[in-house]
Amino acid sequence: MKRAFVTIMFFLAMAVITTSAFAGEYRLGAGDAVAINVWGEPDLNIQAAIRPDGVITMPGVGEVAAAEKTPNELQKELVDKLKTLVRNPIVTVTVLAFRNNSVVVHGQGVEPKVVPLDGRTTLLQLLSSIAPGNMADLKGAYVMRDDKKVVEGFEELFLRGETSRDIVLEPGDRIFIPYREDRFVFVLGAVQAPQAIPFYEGVTILEAILQAGGFGKYADENDTVIIRKVAGKTSTIKVKGEDLIKRGDLEQNVNLVAGDYVIVREGLF
């Protein structure tokens, strides 16, 4: 009797440990593989992958919705369902393989990728693993969860170590990291290859346009403007690109500053 009591207590402890490790942190999804064990009932023990419809099939119970539940929630539901078959059922749910446990990292300031979560993963741990460079705009970065921003701005966390802004990531989170506009100039409009060009000291409008492939076929070269923001105010600088290119008017070859937008307009034909 004493040995049986110890054995029962052991399995109860295992059930708590197995499920609580994931409780509140991981929700099952299609493709995840689980092992379900019912103590003393080997015919009810199964290993199964959650189907695309989010369901598993359990002997004696039939179909059970598993997707979007934590292992702990699934265990409690199985206990309730098995009470008609087994007296005081003791159930353990173990996740054997994760297929639904990933987050998406995207944005111009980082290499886009899908990152599997290895157990409990925080935002700081993720940022440390992807190591965003100095072109990444950490101030403008954010985490999206269920179409809501749950964290905005990573600079204090990643660069200054303010861990009060750290969070535990959940499967399906999207981490968006844009690039820093103050590290680029942007060449848009009627050029061959509109693009963002990394800023360097002394870059001129001519160099920027040439890096963007030069003027396009339908460009009105003398209708080129630089849009510049200074202290929150926007100014427009007009540039006669045709006079610069074809007549060598170096007064038109304006030095750019980081964050400038060079816009080449199309002509009317």
Summary of the structure (lengths in Angstrom):
residues: 269
radius of gyration: 29.4
end to end distance: 97.3
largest distance: 102.7
contacts: 780
relative contact order: 0.11
helix: 26%
strand: 33%
